[in-house]
Amino acid sequence: MSVNIKPLADRVIIEPAPAETQTASGIIIPDTAKEKPQKGTVVAVGNGKKEESLTVKVGDVVLYGKYAGTDLKYEGKDYLIMREEELLAIIG
C-alpha cells in the first residue's frame, strides 16, 4: 500500500477509492457518468510544517473536496497529492 514517494511539508498522497459502478437500486453507471470519488486512503505523508505537525497518518481513510489535489500517476496507479488543509475529515 505504501509508495516510494515522500511528500514535502504538509502534503499527503492519497489513493482514491474506486468509483461507484452501480447505484443502490442496482442501476449500472456508465463510465461517462461516473463521478470522481471524494474518499481515499492516505499512503504517504510529509513531515509537516515547522510550527505544526500533521494530523493524518498512513492508512487513514479521508474525505476531500471534489476538485481537491493534483492527479498523479505512479507505477501505473492513480493517486492524488494535496495539502493536509484540503482534507475535510478522517473516517473511522
N, C-alpha and C positions, 0 to 999 in steps of 0.2 A: 504494500500500500504506500510506502514512502517513496519519494522521488529523490533523485540525486541533484536537486536544485536547492540552494539555500537563499531564501528571500532576504532582502536587506531591510533594516529598520523595522517599521511596524507593518510590513506586508505579510500576507499569508497566501498560500497556494491551496486551492480548493478543487476537489474532484466533484463535478456536478453529478447529482443523482440522474438516473436515466429519465428521459421524458416519458410522460404517460402515453401508452399506446391504446388504451381503452378507457371509456368512461365508466362510472359506477353502474350505469344501467346496461353495459355491455356493448355499446356502440364503439366500433374501431375508429380511431382517429387517424386520418391520412397524414403522411409526412409533411405536407404543405400546411397543415393546420395545427401542428404540434407547437405548444408554447415552450419557450426556453425555461428550464427548471430554475426554481429560486431556492433550492435546497441542495446542500452538498456536504462532503466530508473534508475536513482540514487535513492535508497531507504533509504540509511543511509550514513552519513559522519562522519569522525573523527574530532578532534579538530584542526588538522593541526600541523605543526612543530612550535617550539618556535620562529624562525626567520621569518616564513611566514605563512599566513593563506590560507585556501583552496579557490579555485576559484568556484568549483561546489557546488550546494546545492541540497537538496532533491527535487525530481520532475524534475530535468533537464534530457533531453534526450541527450545521449552522444554516440560518436563513439569511438571504441577502436580496437586495433590490433587483428588479428585473433587468436593469441596464447597468448594474454594478460590475466593476472589474474589467480586466482585459483578457480576451481569449488567448490561450497559449496551447500549442500542440507540442508535445514532447514524447518521443519514442512511440508515436502512433496513438497516443491517448490525448483527450481534450481536458484541459484544466483552465481555471480562472486564477488570475493573480490580482489581488486587491489590497487596499489598506484595511486595517482592522476596523477603522471607523465606518467603513461601508457595510459592515456586517450588522444585521438587525437583531439577531437573537441566537442563543445556543439552545438546541433542543435536547431535552432529557437530562 
